[in-house]
Amino acid sequence: MRGVILAAAFVAAMIQPAFAQTPAEPQVLVSTSMGDITLELDRAHAPVSVDNFLRYVNEGHYDGTLIYRVVPGFVIQAGSFDSPVHAREVHDPIALEANNGLSNVRGAVAMARQNSPASATAEFFVDLADNPMLDHHPDDQGNSTGYAVFGHVVSGMDVVDKIAAVPLGDNGPMPGAAPVTPITITKVTVLGAPASPAPVPPAASPTVNNPNTD
């Protein structure tokens, strides 16, 4: 019996480092002109969306872009616009991952898209409140409804709330939803996490992708 216990302890000691070296979910620091926001990404539930987001981060796509849409009590949104009338080029759209068990609760980060399910590119939003109407519909047996949550805010939700409280106007791609004083994402940085796959050349010019406010 003592030999069995020692053998089990030896095996446990051998496999423990493998578990200890398993990388944590990546975290990303979003530095804005109003403060810092840290996101934890959920590759386990949304691998395509996370790798897509990290590719844009590693390319510097988000650096110098605007938080161009604010809907108090709903979402703040950013992605590709570096001026009210100019958006940066994006890669091909990705598959929708809304049916992943994650919900658009307050502080969740999700991919914006157009009406087509597989139309998300670089645009993303942060939920200001619980928004279950943005989730995958229970009667959808596939992956054609909802907005894919791929992470959540782990610090800086106070900054998100400050952004949500700024005066709004028409100086942006979404009439009535643009901060009067522009809010800039100065830098997005991956915090000690594995890099995304190698970038590929841009493939398309973006249109505005938005979660439905209806």
Secondary structure, 3 states (H helix, E strand, C coil): CHHHHHHHHHHHHHHHHHHHCCCCCCEEEEEECCEEEEEEECCCCCHHHHHHHHHHHHHCCCCCEEEEEEECCCEEEECCEEECCEECCECCCECCCCCCCCCCCCCEEEECCCCCCCCECCCEEEECCCCHHHCCCCCCCCCCCCCCEEEEEEECHHHHHHHHCCCEECCCCCCCCEECCCCEEEEEEEECCCCCCCCCCCCECCCCCCCCCC
